[in-house]
Amino acid sequence: MKANSDTQGTLKKVAVSSFLGNFIEWFDYATYSYFAIVIANVFFPNDDPALALMQTFAVFALSFLLRPIGAIFWGSMGDKKGRKWALSTSIFLMTGATFCIGLLPGYLTIGLAAPIMLLLLRMVQGFSASGEYAGAATFLAEYAPKDKRGVYCSLVPASTAVGLLVGSTFATIMYSVLPTEAVNDWGWRIPFLLAGPLGLIAHYIRTKLEDSPTYQEMQKAIDKTDDSNHPIRDLFRHHSKELFISFGACVLNAVGFYVVLTYLPVYLETAVGMDPSQSSLITTISLIVYVAFIFGSGHLSDKFGRKKMLIIACVSFIVLTVPAFMLLNTADFFIVLAVELVLCLALTINDGTLSSYLTETFPTAVRYTGFALSFNMANAIFGGSASFISTALIAATGSNLAPAWYMVGVSCLALVAMILSHEHTGKDLADV
């Protein structure tokens, strides 16, 4: 009885630390985006506001370039030194960099050093955060009961949406409570500074945890032989097929997430001509519903299998995206809201399943590395560019439906990957 209680207590701590780490990452993402105009004024003062804003987002985009490099590092360390070491170290670096952004003096105080330091800290963030999503999901999966792996792993994407929601809500409250001058002067720093204590809590919890039983068993087996663990070498030498298939599966997730939850508000304002307040309200409602849907998707993946759920998500986007964008162009509040909720449902079928699917794709010795590399490569190439490509396609074609056809193409690529994939739902991770 006591052993079972201890196991449940450990699983709860793992779940809390996984949620907090990923939440902090996406809270920072939302904070940087919603305060982008303020950050542009502080670090890139320019006679041309549009240029300053572009420079701000360029710094944001550059952080994505380090994600594949970070994925290789944290994945390798997570597979060689342990999930606990990688997660506790990465959260410390990530939140430390975020906290330091909140302390940075502006351009008017230290000149060119201000944007340079902002860029360097964003790069540290990007490097550190690249191991967070994969590590948190891997840690949870290896601790969770095999028949509830999907539900527990869905906690990771749920924390992503909660981070975005809290970040947007925090920004809205600050702008409504504080004078604009106060927000521009010091208010924007508050959410960055909050990352410090939150990160220390997550770091403390993680340092008190043991590595998963699955990982410890693998380490014992390695110790009994003379063979060393080389995750990157072994991943490309023995699991390249699984890596490419996983990358294909992650592409839909990367594009779908950024298009549905971050690009659509911009699309509704610029291409459709909706009022910004209506667009913002629709996005907020969608995020709340997304969090509610995501756990249901995780549960269904435990019941029906990851492969079936991910194929359903691919087919849903192929069939629904173009008609959905047609209806978005009506600019009717309730029609647009209904369409976004349908797209959110399709996204959660993918997002609520993907993390558990990826943990079951790779064996224990390369699980962290394989997950982190496939996920971060997809996000670096397709996720970070989704808004830019969608905007460019509209400009090039003159059609507001161009982003929809891009989504259909990506969904077809992911569908091929899923047809070629495995089904390991319910298996012991030690046997993968």
N, C-alpha and C positions, 0 to 999 in steps of 0.2 A: 504493500500500500504506500509506504514511504517512498520507495523507488519511483513509483508511478507519479507521486506528487512532485518529487524532485524533477522528473522529466518534464512534467507540465510547466513547472516553474521556470526551467531553463528555456523551454520553447517560447514561453511568454516573453522572457528577456531578449531572446533572439529576434522575436517579432517586433518588439518595441525599438530595439537598436536599428533594425533594418528599416522600419518606418521612418524613424527620426533622420537617419543619414540621407535617405533619398528625398525626404521632405525638405531638408535644408538646401539640397542642391537645387530643387525646382522652385523653392521659395526665392532663392537668389536669382534664378533665371527670370522669374516673373518680376521681381523687384527691379532688376536691371532694365527690363523691357518697358515697364510702366513709368519708370523715372528716366527714360532715355533722353528726353528733352532737357531735363534738369542737368543730367550728367554731361550732356553736350555743352551746355553753357558753362559748367564748372571746369571741365577739362579741355574743351576745344572751343574757346571763345573765338567767334568768327563773324565777319560782317554778313556772311551767307549762312542763315540758320539751317538750311537744307544740307549744306556741306558739312556743318558741324554734326548734324544728326547722322549723316552717312558715315562719318569718322567714328562715331560712337558705336554704330552697328558693325562697322568693320572690325573694331576691337572685339566685339562680341563674337563675330564669325571666326576670327582667328583662333579663338579658344577651342573651336571644334577641330581644327587641324591637328591639335596635339592629342586628340582622343584616341586615335589608333595606336600612337606611341605609348600613351598611358595604359591602354588596354593590354599591350604586350608586356609592359613592366608589371602592372598590378596582377594581371592574370598569371604570369610566371611566378611572381612572389607568392600569390595566393595558393598556387599548386605546389610550390617548393617549400615555403616557410609556414604555410597555413592560412586558412580563411581569416582567422582571428587577427593575425599580424597585419595582413593586407588591409582589412577593413578598419582596424583601430588606427593604423598609420595614415591611411588615405583621408579619413574623416578629420583627423587632426590638421593635416595640411590644407584641406579644402576649406574648413571653417576658419582656420587661421588667416588664409588669404582673403576670405570674404570680410572678416573683421577688420583687416588692415585697409581694405578699400574704404570702409566707413571712417577711417582715420586720415586718409590721404588729404594733404593740402591741395588746393586748386591751382589752376594755371596762373592766376593773378598773384599767387603767393610764391611759387617756386619755378614758374615758367615751364619750359619744355619738359622738365623732369616729371611733371605731374602726369601728362598722358603716357609717358614712357613707363612710369611706375604702375599706372593703371593697366597697361597692356601686359606687363610682366606678371602682375597679380592675377589677371584674367587667365593667363597661360598656366599659372600654377593651379588655378581652379579647374581648368579644362583637363589638365594632366591628372589631377587627383580624383576628380569626379568620374573619370572614365572607368574606374574600377568599382564604383559604388553600386550601380544598378545590378551588374552581373554578380558582384560579390555578395550583396544582400540577398539576392534570389538564390544563389548557390548555397549559402549558409542556411537559409530557411528550408530549402528543399531537402538538404541532407539531415536536418533535424526533424522535419515534419513526418507524420505517418504517411505511408505510401498511398493510402486511399484518400488522403486529404491534402496531397501535395499541391494540387491546383488552387485550392482555396487559400492556403497559406502563401503561396507564391504571388497570388493576385494582390496581396497586401502591398507589394512593391510598386506596381503601376498605380494603385489607389493612392499611395503617398505622393506620387508624381502630380496627380490631379489636385490633391489637397494642397500641395505646395503652391501650385498655380492659383488656386482659388483664394487661399489666404493672402498670397502676395498681391493679387488684384484688389481684394477687399481692403487690405491694409493701405494700399495706395489711395483708394477711393475715400476711406475715412480720413486720412491725413489731409487730403486736398479739401475736404469739407469742413474739417475742424480748425486747421491752421491757416493763417494768411499765406498767400502765394509766396511772399518774400521769405517767410520763415521756412517753408518747404525748400525753396531754392538755396537758402543759406545753410541750414543745418538739418532740417527735417528728413531729407532724403537719406541721411546717414544712418538713421535709427534702424531700419530693417537689416542693413548690413552688419551693424554692431550686435544685433540680436543673435546672429549666427554664432557668435563666440560662446556664450553660455550654453546654447542648445548643442553645439558641437562637443563641448566638454562633457556634457551629460551622456551623449551617445558614445564618446570615446571611453568614458569611465565604465559604462555598462559592458562594452565590448572587451575591455581588458580583463573583466571578471568572468568572462565566458571561456569554456573549453572549446577546442575545435570539435567539429562534429564527429560522432562515432564512425561514420563512413570514411572520413578523411584519416582518422587515427588508425583504423584498420589497414588502410592503404599504406600508410607510413611504416607500420610494423612489417608489412610484407616486403617493402623496399629495403628496409634495414637488414632483412634476412638474406639478401642477395648483394652482390657487388655492383649491381647496375645502378646508375644514378638517374635521377628524375630530370629530364630536359623537356619541359612542356612544349616550348615553341617547336623544337626539332621534331618531337614525337607527334605533335598536332599536324604539321605539314607532311610528315613522312607516312603516317598511318591513318590520319583522319581528315584528309583534304576534301574528300567527297562530302562528308558531314559538314565541314566548314563552309563550303560553297552553297550547299543546300540551306544551311542556317542563315547565311548572308541573304539569300533570296527571300527567305521567310521574313527576315528583319526589315527588308526594304519597304514592304507594305506598311509595316508598323511605323517606320520612320516618317514616310511621306504622309500616311494617314493621320498620325498624331499631330504633326505640324500644320497640315492643311486644315483639318477639322477644328482643332482647338486654338491655334494661334493665327493662321492666315485668314480664315473665314471672317472674323470681325473686320479686318482691313478690306477684304473683298466686298463685304456688304456696304461699307462706307464709300469706297472708291469706285467700284464697278457697278454696284446696284443703286447707290445713292441713298441708302438708309441713314436715318439720324444716328449719330454716334452713341447716344444714350440708349437707344433701342438695341443697337448691335451689342453693346456692352452687357445689357440685361440678358439678352438671349445667350450670350457666351457664359455668363455666370450660372444661369439655370442649367445649361448643358453640362457644365463641369460638375454641378451637384448631382445630376442624374447619372453622369458618367461614373462617379464614385459608387452610386447605388447599384448600377448595372454590373460593375467589374467583378464583384464578389460572386454574383450569380453566374457569370461566365466561367469563373474558376471552378465553381461547384459542378457546372455542367461538363466541364472538361474532365473532371474526375469520374464522372458517370459515363460519358459517351466517348471519351478519348480525345487527345490533343489534335491528332491529324484531322479528324472529322470536323472539329470546331474551326480549325484554321482554314480548311477548305471552304467551309460555309462562309467565313469572313471574306475570303477572296471572291467567291461567286457573288456575294452580296454587294461588294463594291463594284464589280464588273457590271452588274445588272442595274443597280440603283443610282450610281453617281451622276450620270448624264441627266436622267429625269430630275434628280434632286437639284442640280444646278439650274435647270430650267425653271423649277418652282421657286428657287431662291431669287430669281430675277423678277418675280412678281412684287417684291419689296413689301408684301403684306406681313405684318408682325406675326400673326398666328400661324400662317403657312410656313414662314421662314423658321419659326420656332419648332414646328412639327418636323420639318425636314432635317434640321440640325440634330434633333433628338433621335431620328432614325439613323443618321450617319454616326452618331455617338454610339448607338446600339451595335452597329456593324463594327465600329472600332473596338468596343469593349470585348466583342467576341474574339478578336485578334489579340488585343492587349492583355486581356485577362487569362489568356492561354499561353502566350508566347514564352513567358519567363519559365514556367514549368516545363514546357516543351524543350527549351534550350538546355535546361539542366539534365534532361533525360537523353539528350542527343550525344553527349560526350562522356567517356569514362572518367572516373574520379581523378586520375593522374593529370588530365588536361581539361577538366570541366570548367574551371574558372577561366582559363586562357581561351578556350574555344568559345564560350559564351561572350566574354568581354570583347574579343576581337571581331566576331561576326556582328554583334550588336553595335559596337562603336564605329566600325567601318561603314555600315549601312547609314548610321546617323550622320557621320562626317561627310559622306558623299551625297546622300539623298535628303537626309533630314534638315541639315543646316541650309541647304539650297532650295528647299521646297517652296518657300514664299517668293524667293527671287525668280525661280523658274516659272512659277505660276503667273507672276506679274509680267515677265518677259514674253510668255506665250500669248497673253492677252494683247500686249503691245504689237507683237509680230503678226498675229492673225486677225486682230480686230474683233475677235469673238470672246464673249464672256464664258463660253463653254470650254475653252481651251484647257483650263486646269482640270476639268472633269475628265477629258480624254486622256490627259497625262496620268491621272489616278487610275483609269481603266487599264492603261498600258502597264503600269507598275503592278496592278493587281493580277494581270495575266502572268507576269514574270513570277510573282509569288506563288500563283496557282501551280505552275510547272514545278517549282521547287517543292511544294507540298505533296504533289503526286509522286515525286521521286523519294519522298522522305520515309521515315520509319514510324513505328508506333510502339512506344515503350511505356505507355500509361499504366500505372499500377505496379510496375516492376521495382524490385529493390535496386537502388542506385549502385550498389556494389556489384551488381550483375550486368550493368550496362556496358 
